[in-house]
Amino acid sequence: MDFIETNEKYHSGFVVQEYKGIYSLVSARQYETRDGEMKTALRFGEIEIGKDKTARLPVAVELGSTKEEAIQNLRIAMMHLDKSAAREELDNGAGESDDVPF
């Protein structure tokens, strides 16, 4: 699991995960064990799945059921953040699936 840190102060961020054929960004944090080893822990949330029934599931954003679909959805998200840079990348064919860590 490759951890991508987005908050240095709290060592929080996310991991890219494939689980049961679905690619997702999963909220996570890193911590140091007593032995000095760095570990990654997924963050879980409790959701209601029926009347008087709850489940603990990882806090995740599903990207797609194939690598290509996940990459395309990430590119769409990039376009919402930086329309000019993301559009250039799409037009130039940059970021082929070989560069993706999953």
Buried (B, 14 or more C-beta within 10 A) or exposed (E): EEBEEEEEEEBBBBBBBEEEEBBBBBBBBBEEEEEEEEEBEBEBEEEEEEEEEEEEEBBBEBBBEEBEBBBBBBBEEBBEEEEEEBEEBBEEEEBEEEEBEB
